[in-house]
Amino acid sequence: MPRMDGIQFLKELRSDPQLSNSIVFILTTSNSDKDKAEAYDFNVAGYIVKENAGRDFLNLIDLIDNYWRLVELPRN
C-alpha cells in the first residue's frame, strides 16, 4: 500500500468503532515472525504469505469459502 503498511492499516481499522470487529485476513509478502505476531495482536483471522498463496491459490479460495461456511459469528 502506498501510504501505510499493513500493520498501520490494522491499527486504523481497529480504532474505527464501525470496523473494529471486522474479520481480516492478511495477504502479504512478509514471512517475518515479528510481522505475524504483530498482525495476530490485532486479532486477524489469518496471515497468508503471498508466495504460498500464489502457489496454492485455489486452496486459499477454498479455505476462505469454508471459513465463512463453518465459523459461527454473532448477529448484530
Secondary structure as the mmCIF struct_conf table of DSSP 4:
data_model
#
loop_
_struct_conf.conf_type_id
_struct_conf.id
_struct_conf.beg_label_comp_id
_struct_conf.beg_label_asym_id
_struct_conf.beg_label_seq_id
_struct_conf.end_label_comp_id
_struct_conf.end_label_asym_id
_struct_conf.end_label_seq_id
BEND BEND1 ARG A 3 MET A 4
HELX_RH_AL_P HELX_RH_AL_P1 GLY A 6 SER A 15
BEND BEND2 ASP A 16 ASP A 16
TURN_TY1_P TURN_TY1_P1 PRO A 17 ASN A 21
STRN STRN1 PHE A 25 THR A 28
BEND BEND3 THR A 29 THR A 29
HELX_RH_AL_P HELX_RH_AL_P2 ASP A 33 ASP A 41
TURN_TY1_P TURN_TY1_P2 PHE A 42 ASN A 43
BEND BEND4 ALA A 45 ALA A 45
STRN STRN2 GLY A 46 VAL A 49
HELX_RH_AL_P HELX_RH_AL_P3 LYS A 50 ARG A 55
TURN_TY1_P TURN_TY1_P3 ASP A 56 ASP A 56
HELX_RH_AL_P HELX_RH_AL_P4 PHE A 57 LEU A 70
#
